Amino acid sequence: HWDLDGDLSSSTGAEELILSAFAGVEESLRFASTDIDGEEATYAVVARGNALTVRHGLGANGGGSYLNNYTLVMDVRFPEVGDWISLYQTTSCQNGAGSTNPLACGNDGDWFLRGDGAIGISGNYGGAVTEDRWHRLALVVNSTTGTYTSYIDGIEVQQNTGAVTVDGRFSIYSAGAAVDWFLLFADESGDAGAPSEMGPTHLNAIQIRDAALCAGEIALLGSVDDGPLETEALAGEACEGEPEIPGIPGIKEGPYLQWVTTGEITVMWETFSTSSGTVRYRRAGGDWQEASHPGEATIHEVRLEGFSAGENVEYSVRSTV
């Protein structure tokens, strides 16, 4: 786990992150501060064309020679959304010192932010990352089930089935090998001096776990607004159908837009257990507002009213017991 709290060191004993740049681009990373949900937070500004080497220190798993089952989580903000941005790359292009051109092997990224704000890979993208807003993104790679699953702020937004194989494309080099790292924000696209698909990116925290977390555990990690990224082990019972964690009903399906008219939006989702339902939403550039349905339920429906045609609205949902 790396907090990016003024330097590139790890808070859990792993090695420091290493900065490198696209050929012809100057290495550039600085630290800045911002307010996240009322708390001051420090983050790294990773310039366009720059990448970070992550020496994770995790051993092989999943029955192969590499790290085959893992969860990658990052608290991140994109000052510009409109072009492709690589989120990570599993194939090492660097030498044993962890330096030199991260694009030397001409390898494509393995998790992307698309220009419309969706994330994913191989033509399957989902969700909506908002420009200049903090998001907690998670990728779960599971060689046992063969699945590659992306989450935004604790909610599943896409999944590729049959995509993950033991020691295949999405495996990561393991500790103790000649190469024992992966890259953040690296990609092979673009010409020297004018890289594409590489940032700029604001990074508040990054972590990798040597297990494929389930949807319930990812939900427990929540969003950046829920507080700093958790580093402790998560409750395993969150994976056993209906979660048994007090106050956390677990989202079974959704959220999604059930009805959309000129002036109204109806947001629906389903939870594993009976719970309250609240939608937090805002118009573009406006203040956050909340709307709830009365009582408790497993099928939640909240109607938002008073919009104009063509208006952009972002939202998230919350259910509590």
Contacts in CASP RR format, 6 or more apart in sequence:
PFRMAT RR
TARGET T0000
AUTHOR 0000-0000-0000
METHOD contacts of the structure
MODEL  1
HWDLDGDLSSSTGAEELILSAFAGVEESLRFASTDIDGEEATYAVVARGN
ALTVRHGLGANGGGSYLNNYTLVMDVRFPEVGDWISLYQTTSCQNGAGST
NPLACGNDGDWFLRGDGAIGISGNYGGAVTEDRWHRLALVVNSTTGTYTS
YIDGIEVQQNTGAVTVDGRFSIYSAGAAVDWFLLFADESGDAGAPSEMGP
THLNAIQIRDAALCAGEIALLGSVDDGPLETEALAGEACEGEPEIPGIPG
IKEGPYLQWVTTGEITVMWETFSTSSGTVRYRRAGGDWQEASHPGEATIH
EVRLEGFSAGENVEYSVRSTV
1 10 0 8 1.000
1 11 0 8 1.000
1 12 0 8 1.000
1 14 0 8 1.000
1 205 0 8 1.000
1 206 0 8 1.000
1 207 0 8 1.000
1 229 0 8 1.000
1 231 0 8 1.000
2 8 0 8 1.000
2 9 0 8 1.000
2 10 0 8 1.000
2 11 0 8 1.000
2 14 0 8 1.000
2 17 0 8 1.000
2 54 0 8 1.000
2 205 0 8 1.000
2 206 0 8 1.000
2 207 0 8 1.000
3 11 0 8 1.000
3 204 0 8 1.000
3 205 0 8 1.000
3 228 0 8 1.000
4 31 0 8 1.000
4 42 0 8 1.000
4 43 0 8 1.000
4 44 0 8 1.000
4 203 0 8 1.000
4 204 0 8 1.000
4 205 0 8 1.000
4 206 0 8 1.000
5 42 0 8 1.000
6 31 0 8 1.000
6 42 0 8 1.000
6 44 0 8 1.000
7 16 0 8 1.000
7 31 0 8 1.000
8 16 0 8 1.000
8 17 0 8 1.000
8 18 0 8 1.000
8 19 0 8 1.000
8 29 0 8 1.000
8 44 0 8 1.000
8 52 0 8 1.000
9 16 0 8 1.000
10 16 0 8 1.000
10 17 0 8 1.000
11 231 0 8 1.000
12 207 0 8 1.000
12 231 0 8 1.000
14 55 0 8 1.000
14 56 0 8 1.000
14 57 0 8 1.000
15 55 0 8 1.000
15 57 0 8 1.000
16 55 0 8 1.000
17 52 0 8 1.000
17 53 0 8 1.000
17 54 0 8 1.000
17 184 0 8 1.000
17 206 0 8 1.000
18 52 0 8 1.000
18 53 0 8 1.000
18 55 0 8 1.000
18 98 0 8 1.000
18 99 0 8 1.000
19 27 0 8 1.000
19 29 0 8 1.000
19 46 0 8 1.000
19 50 0 8 1.000
19 51 0 8 1.000
19 52 0 8 1.000
19 53 0 8 1.000
20 27 0 8 1.000
20 50 0 8 1.000
20 51 0 8 1.000
20 52 0 8 1.000
20 53 0 8 1.000
20 94 0 8 1.000
20 98 0 8 1.000
20 99 0 8 1.000
20 100 0 8 1.000
20 101 0 8 1.000
20 102 0 8 1.000
21 27 0 8 1.000
21 28 0 8 1.000
21 47 0 8 1.000
21 49 0 8 1.000
21 50 0 8 1.000
21 51 0 8 1.000
21 101 0 8 1.000
21 102 0 8 1.000
22 49 0 8 1.000
22 50 0 8 1.000
22 51 0 8 1.000
22 101 0 8 1.000
22 102 0 8 1.000
22 103 0 8 1.000
22 190 0 8 1.000
22 192 0 8 1.000
22 193 0 8 1.000
22 195 0 8 1.000
22 198 0 8 1.000
23 101 0 8 1.000
23 103 0 8 1.000
23 104 0 8 1.000
23 192 0 8 1.000
23 193 0 8 1.000
24 192 0 8 1.000
24 193 0 8 1.000
25 47 0 8 1.000
25 48 0 8 1.000
25 49 0 8 1.000
25 50 0 8 1.000
25 192 0 8 1.000
25 193 0 8 1.000
25 195 0 8 1.000
27 50 0 8 1.000
28 46 0 8 1.000
28 47 0 8 1.000
28 50 0 8 1.000
29 44 0 8 1.000
29 45 0 8 1.000
29 46 0 8 1.000
29 47 0 8 1.000
29 50 0 8 1.000
30 44 0 8 1.000
30 45 0 8 1.000
31 42 0 8 1.000
31 43 0 8 1.000
31 44 0 8 1.000
31 45 0 8 1.000
32 42 0 8 1.000
32 43 0 8 1.000
32 45 0 8 1.000
32 202 0 8 1.000
33 40 0 8 1.000
33 41 0 8 1.000
33 42 0 8 1.000
33 43 0 8 1.000
34 40 0 8 1.000
34 41 0 8 1.000
34 43 0 8 1.000
35 41 0 8 1.000
36 134 0 8 1.000
36 204 0 8 1.000
36 224 0 8 1.000
36 225 0 8 1.000
36 227 0 8 1.000
37 224 0 8 1.000
37 225 0 8 1.000
37 227 0 8 1.000
39 227 0 8 1.000
41 204 0 8 1.000
42 204 0 8 1.000
43 77 0 8 1.000
43 202 0 8 1.000
43 203 0 8 1.000
43 204 0 8 1.000
44 202 0 8 1.000
44 203 0 8 1.000
44 204 0 8 1.000
45 200 0 8 1.000
45 201 0 8 1.000
45 202 0 8 1.000
46 52 0 8 1.000
46 184 0 8 1.000
46 185 0 8 1.000
46 199 0 8 1.000
46 200 0 8 1.000
46 201 0 8 1.000
46 202 0 8 1.000
46 203 0 8 1.000
47 199 0 8 1.000
47 200 0 8 1.000
48 195 0 8 1.000
48 198 0 8 1.000
48 199 0 8 1.000
48 200 0 8 1.000
49 185 0 8 1.000
49 195 0 8 1.000
49 198 0 8 1.000
49 199 0 8 1.000
50 185 0 8 1.000
50 198 0 8 1.000
50 199 0 8 1.000
51 89 0 8 1.000
51 102 0 8 1.000
51 183 0 8 1.000
51 184 0 8 1.000
51 185 0 8 1.000
51 186 0 8 1.000
51 198 0 8 1.000
52 183 0 8 1.000
52 184 0 8 1.000
52 185 0 8 1.000
52 203 0 8 1.000
53 94 0 8 1.000
53 98 0 8 1.000
53 102 0 8 1.000
53 181 0 8 1.000
53 182 0 8 1.000
53 183 0 8 1.000
53 184 0 8 1.000
54 181 0 8 1.000
54 182 0 8 1.000
54 183 0 8 1.000
54 184 0 8 1.000
54 206 0 8 1.000
54 208 0 8 1.000
55 180 0 8 1.000
55 181 0 8 1.000
56 67 0 8 1.000
56 172 0 8 1.000
56 175 0 8 1.000
56 180 0 8 1.000
56 181 0 8 1.000
56 182 0 8 1.000
56 208 0 8 1.000
57 174 0 8 1.000
57 175 0 8 1.000
57 176 0 8 1.000
57 180 0 8 1.000
58 67 0 8 1.000
58 70 0 8 1.000
58 172 0 8 1.000
58 174 0 8 1.000
58 175 0 8 1.000
58 208 0 8 1.000
58 210 0 8 1.000
59 67 0 8 1.000
59 174 0 8 1.000
59 175 0 8 1.000
59 176 0 8 1.000
59 210 0 8 1.000
60 66 0 8 1.000
60 67 0 8 1.000
60 68 0 8 1.000
60 174 0 8 1.000
61 67 0 8 1.000
61 68 0 8 1.000
61 69 0 8 1.000
61 70 0 8 1.000
61 174 0 8 1.000
61 210 0 8 1.000
62 68 0 8 1.000
62 69 0 8 1.000
62 143 0 8 1.000
62 144 0 8 1.000
62 166 0 8 1.000
63 143 0 8 1.000
63 166 0 8 1.000
64 166 0 8 1.000
64 167 0 8 1.000
64 171 0 8 1.000
65 167 0 8 1.000
65 174 0 8 1.000
65 177 0 8 1.000
66 167 0 8 1.000
66 168 0 8 1.000
66 171 0 8 1.000
66 172 0 8 1.000
66 173 0 8 1.000
66 174 0 8 1.000
66 177 0 8 1.000
67 171 0 8 1.000
67 172 0 8 1.000
67 173 0 8 1.000
67 174 0 8 1.000
67 210 0 8 1.000
68 141 0 8 1.000
68 143 0 8 1.000
68 164 0 8 1.000
68 166 0 8 1.000
68 167 0 8 1.000
68 168 0 8 1.000
68 171 0 8 1.000
69 141 0 8 1.000
69 142 0 8 1.000
69 143 0 8 1.000
69 144 0 8 1.000
69 210 0 8 1.000
69 211 0 8 1.000
69 212 0 8 1.000
70 140 0 8 1.000
70 141 0 8 1.000
70 172 0 8 1.000
70 208 0 8 1.000
70 209 0 8 1.000
70 210 0 8 1.000
70 211 0 8 1.000
70 212 0 8 1.000
71 138 0 8 1.000
71 139 0 8 1.000
71 140 0 8 1.000
71 141 0 8 1.000
71 208 0 8 1.000
71 209 0 8 1.000
71 211 0 8 1.000
71 212 0 8 1.000
71 213 0 8 1.000
71 218 0 8 1.000
72 88 0 8 1.000
72 111 0 8 1.000
72 138 0 8 1.000
72 139 0 8 1.000
72 141 0 8 1.000
72 206 0 8 1.000
72 207 0 8 1.000
72 208 0 8 1.000
73 136 0 8 1.000
73 137 0 8 1.000
73 138 0 8 1.000
73 139 0 8 1.000
73 205 0 8 1.000
73 206 0 8 1.000
73 207 0 8 1.000
73 208 0 8 1.000
73 209 0 8 1.000
73 221 0 8 1.000
73 229 0 8 1.000
74 87 0 8 1.000
74 136 0 8 1.000
74 137 0 8 1.000
74 138 0 8 1.000
74 184 0 8 1.000
74 203 0 8 1.000
74 205 0 8 1.000
74 206 0 8 1.000
74 207 0 8 1.000
75 134 0 8 1.000
75 135 0 8 1.000
75 136 0 8 1.000
75 203 0 8 1.000
75 204 0 8 1.000
75 205 0 8 1.000
75 206 0 8 1.000
75 224 0 8 1.000
75 229 0 8 1.000
76 134 0 8 1.000
76 135 0 8 1.000
76 137 0 8 1.000
76 201 0 8 1.000
76 202 0 8 1.000
76 203 0 8 1.000
76 204 0 8 1.000
77 132 0 8 1.000
77 133 0 8 1.000
77 134 0 8 1.000
77 135 0 8 1.000
77 201 0 8 1.000
77 202 0 8 1.000
77 204 0 8 1.000
78 85 0 8 1.000
78 113 0 8 1.000
78 129 0 8 1.000
78 131 0 8 1.000
78 132 0 8 1.000
78 199 0 8 1.000
78 200 0 8 1.000
78 201 0 8 1.000
78 202 0 8 1.000
79 131 0 8 1.000
79 132 0 8 1.000
79 200 0 8 1.000
79 202 0 8 1.000
80 131 0 8 1.000
80 199 0 8 1.000
80 200 0 8 1.000
81 113 0 8 1.000
81 115 0 8 1.000
81 117 0 8 1.000
81 129 0 8 1.000
81 130 0 8 1.000
81 131 0 8 1.000
82 115 0 8 1.000
82 116 0 8 1.000
82 117 0 8 1.000
82 131 0 8 1.000
83 115 0 8 1.000
83 196 0 8 1.000
83 197 0 8 1.000
84 112 0 8 1.000
84 113 0 8 1.000
84 114 0 8 1.000
84 115 0 8 1.000
84 189 0 8 1.000
84 196 0 8 1.000
84 197 0 8 1.000
85 112 0 8 1.000
85 113 0 8 1.000
85 115 0 8 1.000
85 185 0 8 1.000
85 197 0 8 1.000
85 198 0 8 1.000
85 199 0 8 1.000
85 201 0 8 1.000
86 108 0 8 1.000
86 109 0 8 1.000
86 110 0 8 1.000
86 111 0 8 1.000
86 112 0 8 1.000
86 185 0 8 1.000
86 186 0 8 1.000
86 187 0 8 1.000
86 197 0 8 1.000
86 198 0 8 1.000
86 199 0 8 1.000
87 109 0 8 1.000
87 111 0 8 1.000
87 112 0 8 1.000
87 113 0 8 1.000
87 119 0 8 1.000
87 137 0 8 1.000
87 139 0 8 1.000
87 184 0 8 1.000
87 185 0 8 1.000
88 109 0 8 1.000
88 110 0 8 1.000
88 111 0 8 1.000
88 139 0 8 1.000
88 182 0 8 1.000
88 183 0 8 1.000
88 184 0 8 1.000
88 185 0 8 1.000
88 186 0 8 1.000
89 102 0 8 1.000
89 107 0 8 1.000
89 108 0 8 1.000
89 109 0 8 1.000
89 110 0 8 1.000
89 182 0 8 1.000
89 183 0 8 1.000
89 184 0 8 1.000
89 186 0 8 1.000
89 187 0 8 1.000
90 109 0 8 1.000
90 110 0 8 1.000
90 169 0 8 1.000
90 170 0 8 1.000
90 171 0 8 1.000
90 172 0 8 1.000
90 173 0 8 1.000
90 182 0 8 1.000
90 183 0 8 1.000
91 105 0 8 1.000
91 107 0 8 1.000
91 110 0 8 1.000
92 105 0 8 1.000
92 173 0 8 1.000
92 179 0 8 1.000
92 181 0 8 1.000
92 182 0 8 1.000
92 183 0 8 1.000
93 100 0 8 1.000
93 101 0 8 1.000
93 102 0 8 1.000
93 103 0 8 1.000
93 104 0 8 1.000
93 105 0 8 1.000
93 106 0 8 1.000
93 107 0 8 1.000
93 183 0 8 1.000
93 186 0 8 1.000
94 100 0 8 1.000
94 101 0 8 1.000
94 102 0 8 1.000
94 104 0 8 1.000
94 179 0 8 1.000
94 181 0 8 1.000
94 183 0 8 1.000
96 178 0 8 1.000
96 179 0 8 1.000
98 181 0 8 1.000
102 183 0 8 1.000
102 186 0 8 1.000
103 186 0 8 1.000
103 187 0 8 1.000
103 188 0 8 1.000
103 195 0 8 1.000
105 188 0 8 1.000
106 188 0 8 1.000
107 188 0 8 1.000
108 187 0 8 1.000
108 188 0 8 1.000
108 189 0 8 1.000
109 186 0 8 1.000
109 187 0 8 1.000
109 188 0 8 1.000
109 197 0 8 1.000
110 121 0 8 1.000
110 169 0 8 1.000
110 170 0 8 1.000
111 119 0 8 1.000
111 120 0 8 1.000
111 121 0 8 1.000
111 139 0 8 1.000
111 150 0 8 1.000
112 119 0 8 1.000
112 120 0 8 1.000
112 121 0 8 1.000
112 125 0 8 1.000
112 197 0 8 1.000
113 119 0 8 1.000
113 129 0 8 1.000
114 120 0 8 1.000
114 125 0 8 1.000
116 128 0 8 1.000
117 127 0 8 1.000
117 128 0 8 1.000
117 129 0 8 1.000
117 130 0 8 1.000
118 125 0 8 1.000
118 126 0 8 1.000
118 127 0 8 1.000
118 128 0 8 1.000
118 129 0 8 1.000
118 157 0 8 1.000
118 158 0 8 1.000
119 125 0 8 1.000
119 126 0 8 1.000
119 127 0 8 1.000
119 129 0 8 1.000
119 137 0 8 1.000
119 150 0 8 1.000
119 152 0 8 1.000
119 157 0 8 1.000
119 158 0 8 1.000
120 126 0 8 1.000
120 150 0 8 1.000
120 158 0 8 1.000
120 160 0 8 1.000
121 148 0 8 1.000
121 160 0 8 1.000
121 163 0 8 1.000
122 160 0 8 1.000
122 163 0 8 1.000
124 158 0 8 1.000
124 159 0 8 1.000
124 160 0 8 1.000
125 158 0 8 1.000
126 150 0 8 1.000
126 157 0 8 1.000
126 158 0 8 1.000
127 152 0 8 1.000
127 157 0 8 1.000
127 158 0 8 1.000
128 152 0 8 1.000
128 314 0 8 1.000
129 135 0 8 1.000
129 137 0 8 1.000
129 152 0 8 1.000
130 314 0 8 1.000
133 314 0 8 1.000
134 204 0 8 1.000
134 224 0 8 1.000
134 225 0 8 1.000
135 152 0 8 1.000
135 153 0 8 1.000
135 223 0 8 1.000
135 224 0 8 1.000
136 152 0 8 1.000
136 153 0 8 1.000
136 154 0 8 1.000
136 221 0 8 1.000
136 222 0 8 1.000
136 223 0 8 1.000
136 224 0 8 1.000
136 229 0 8 1.000
137 150 0 8 1.000
137 151 0 8 1.000
137 152 0 8 1.000
138 150 0 8 1.000
138 151 0 8 1.000
138 154 0 8 1.000
138 213 0 8 1.000
138 218 0 8 1.000
138 221 0 8 1.000
139 148 0 8 1.000
139 149 0 8 1.000
139 150 0 8 1.000
139 151 0 8 1.000
140 147 0 8 1.000
140 148 0 8 1.000
140 149 0 8 1.000
140 151 0 8 1.000
140 212 0 8 1.000
140 213 0 8 1.000
140 218 0 8 1.000
141 147 0 8 1.000
141 148 0 8 1.000
141 164 0 8 1.000
141 170 0 8 1.000
141 171 0 8 1.000
141 212 0 8 1.000
142 148 0 8 1.000
142 149 0 8 1.000
142 164 0 8 1.000
142 212 0 8 1.000
143 164 0 8 1.000
143 165 0 8 1.000
143 166 0 8 1.000
143 171 0 8 1.000
144 212 0 8 1.000
145 164 0 8 1.000
145 212 0 8 1.000
146 161 0 8 1.000
146 162 0 8 1.000
146 163 0 8 1.000
146 164 0 8 1.000
146 165 0 8 1.000
147 159 0 8 1.000
147 160 0 8 1.000
147 161 0 8 1.000
147 162 0 8 1.000
147 163 0 8 1.000
147 164 0 8 1.000
148 159 0 8 1.000
148 160 0 8 1.000
148 163 0 8 1.000
148 164 0 8 1.000
148 170 0 8 1.000
149 156 0 8 1.000
149 158 0 8 1.000
149 159 0 8 1.000
149 160 0 8 1.000
149 215 0 8 1.000
150 156 0 8 1.000
150 157 0 8 1.000
150 158 0 8 1.000
150 159 0 8 1.000
151 157 0 8 1.000
151 215 0 8 1.000
151 218 0 8 1.000
153 222 0 8 1.000
153 223 0 8 1.000
153 224 0 8 1.000
153 316 0 8 1.000
154 218 0 8 1.000
154 219 0 8 1.000
154 221 0 8 1.000
154 222 0 8 1.000
154 223 0 8 1.000
155 219 0 8 1.000
155 251 0 8 1.000
155 254 0 8 1.000
155 255 0 8 1.000
155 316 0 8 1.000
156 215 0 8 1.000
156 218 0 8 1.000
163 170 0 8 1.000
164 170 0 8 1.000
172 182 0 8 1.000
172 208 0 8 1.000
173 179 0 8 1.000
173 180 0 8 1.000
173 181 0 8 1.000
173 182 0 8 1.000
174 180 0 8 1.000
184 203 0 8 1.000
184 206 0 8 1.000
185 198 0 8 1.000
185 199 0 8 1.000
185 201 0 8 1.000
186 198 0 8 1.000
187 195 0 8 1.000
187 196 0 8 1.000
187 197 0 8 1.000
187 198 0 8 1.000
189 195 0 8 1.000
189 196 0 8 1.000
189 197 0 8 1.000
189 198 0 8 1.000
190 196 0 8 1.000
190 197 0 8 1.000
204 224 0 8 1.000
205 228 0 8 1.000
205 229 0 8 1.000
207 229 0 8 1.000
207 231 0 8 1.000
213 221 0 8 1.000
213 234 0 8 1.000
214 236 0 8 1.000
214 238 0 8 1.000
214 239 0 8 1.000
215 239 0 8 1.000
215 251 0 8 1.000
216 238 0 8 1.000
216 239 0 8 1.000
216 243 0 8 1.000
216 250 0 8 1.000
217 234 0 8 1.000
217 235 0 8 1.000
217 236 0 8 1.000
217 238 0 8 1.000
217 239 0 8 1.000
219 238 0 8 1.000
219 248 0 8 1.000
219 250 0 8 1.000
219 251 0 8 1.000
220 230 0 8 1.000
220 234 0 8 1.000
220 235 0 8 1.000
220 238 0 8 1.000
220 245 0 8 1.000
220 248 0 8 1.000
221 229 0 8 1.000
221 230 0 8 1.000
221 234 0 8 1.000
223 316 0 8 1.000
235 243 0 8 1.000
235 245 0 8 1.000
237 243 0 8 1.000
237 244 0 8 1.000
237 245 0 8 1.000
238 244 0 8 1.000
238 245 0 8 1.000
238 248 0 8 1.000
238 250 0 8 1.000
241 272 0 8 1.000
242 272 0 8 1.000
242 273 0 8 1.000
243 249 0 8 1.000
243 250 0 8 1.000
243 272 0 8 1.000
243 273 0 8 1.000
246 321 0 8 1.000
247 275 0 8 1.000
247 320 0 8 1.000
247 321 0 8 1.000
248 320 0 8 1.000
248 321 0 8 1.000
249 271 0 8 1.000
249 272 0 8 1.000
249 273 0 8 1.000
249 274 0 8 1.000
249 275 0 8 1.000
249 319 0 8 1.000
249 320 0 8 1.000
249 321 0 8 1.000
250 271 0 8 1.000
250 272 0 8 1.000
250 273 0 8 1.000
250 275 0 8 1.000
250 319 0 8 1.000
251 269 0 8 1.000
251 270 0 8 1.000
251 271 0 8 1.000
251 272 0 8 1.000
251 317 0 8 1.000
251 319 0 8 1.000
252 270 0 8 1.000
252 271 0 8 1.000
252 272 0 8 1.000
252 298 0 8 1.000
253 269 0 8 1.000
253 270 0 8 1.000
254 268 0 8 1.000
254 269 0 8 1.000
254 270 0 8 1.000
255 267 0 8 1.000
255 268 0 8 1.000
255 269 0 8 1.000
255 279 0 8 1.000
255 315 0 8 1.000
255 316 0 8 1.000
255 317 0 8 1.000
256 267 0 8 1.000
256 268 0 8 1.000
256 269 0 8 1.000
257 265 0 8 1.000
257 266 0 8 1.000
257 267 0 8 1.000
257 268 0 8 1.000
258 266 0 8 1.000
258 267 0 8 1.000
258 268 0 8 1.000
258 301 0 8 1.000
259 265 0 8 1.000
259 266 0 8 1.000
259 303 0 8 1.000
260 266 0 8 1.000
262 307 0 8 1.000
262 308 0 8 1.000
262 309 0 8 1.000
263 305 0 8 1.000
263 306 0 8 1.000
263 307 0 8 1.000
263 308 0 8 1.000
263 309 0 8 1.000
264 303 0 8 1.000
264 304 0 8 1.000
264 305 0 8 1.000
264 306 0 8 1.000
264 307 0 8 1.000
265 303 0 8 1.000
265 304 0 8 1.000
265 307 0 8 1.000
265 313 0 8 1.000
265 315 0 8 1.000
266 301 0 8 1.000
266 302 0 8 1.000
266 303 0 8 1.000
266 304 0 8 1.000
267 279 0 8 1.000
267 300 0 8 1.000
267 301 0 8 1.000
267 302 0 8 1.000
267 304 0 8 1.000
267 315 0 8 1.000
267 317 0 8 1.000
268 299 0 8 1.000
268 300 0 8 1.000
268 301 0 8 1.000
268 302 0 8 1.000
269 300 0 8 1.000
269 317 0 8 1.000
269 319 0 8 1.000
270 298 0 8 1.000
270 299 0 8 1.000
270 300 0 8 1.000
271 298 0 8 1.000
271 300 0 8 1.000
271 319 0 8 1.000
272 298 0 8 1.000
273 298 0 8 1.000
273 321 0 8 1.000
274 296 0 8 1.000
274 297 0 8 1.000
274 298 0 8 1.000
274 321 0 8 1.000
275 296 0 8 1.000
275 297 0 8 1.000
275 298 0 8 1.000
275 319 0 8 1.000
275 320 0 8 1.000
275 321 0 8 1.000
276 292 0 8 1.000
276 293 0 8 1.000
276 295 0 8 1.000
276 296 0 8 1.000
276 319 0 8 1.000
276 320 0 8 1.000
276 321 0 8 1.000
277 292 0 8 1.000
277 293 0 8 1.000
277 296 0 8 1.000
277 297 0 8 1.000
277 300 0 8 1.000
277 302 0 8 1.000
277 317 0 8 1.000
277 318 0 8 1.000
277 319 0 8 1.000
277 320 0 8 1.000
278 290 0 8 1.000
278 291 0 8 1.000
278 292 0 8 1.000
278 302 0 8 1.000
278 317 0 8 1.000
278 318 0 8 1.000
278 319 0 8 1.000
279 290 0 8 1.000
279 291 0 8 1.000
279 292 0 8 1.000
279 302 0 8 1.000
279 304 0 8 1.000
279 315 0 8 1.000
279 316 0 8 1.000
279 317 0 8 1.000
279 318 0 8 1.000
280 288 0 8 1.000
280 289 0 8 1.000
280 290 0 8 1.000
280 315 0 8 1.000
280 316 0 8 1.000
280 317 0 8 1.000
280 318 0 8 1.000
281 288 0 8 1.000
281 289 0 8 1.000
281 290 0 8 1.000
281 291 0 8 1.000
281 304 0 8 1.000
281 313 0 8 1.000
281 314 0 8 1.000
281 315 0 8 1.000
281 316 0 8 1.000
282 288 0 8 1.000
282 289 0 8 1.000
282 313 0 8 1.000
282 314 0 8 1.000
282 315 0 8 1.000
283 307 0 8 1.000
283 311 0 8 1.000
283 312 0 8 1.000
283 313 0 8 1.000
284 311 0 8 1.000
284 312 0 8 1.000
284 313 0 8 1.000
284 314 0 8 1.000
291 302 0 8 1.000
291 303 0 8 1.000
291 304 0 8 1.000
292 302 0 8 1.000
293 300 0 8 1.000
293 301 0 8 1.000
293 302 0 8 1.000
300 317 0 8 1.000
300 319 0 8 1.000
302 317 0 8 1.000
304 313 0 8 1.000
304 315 0 8 1.000
307 313 0 8 1.000
END
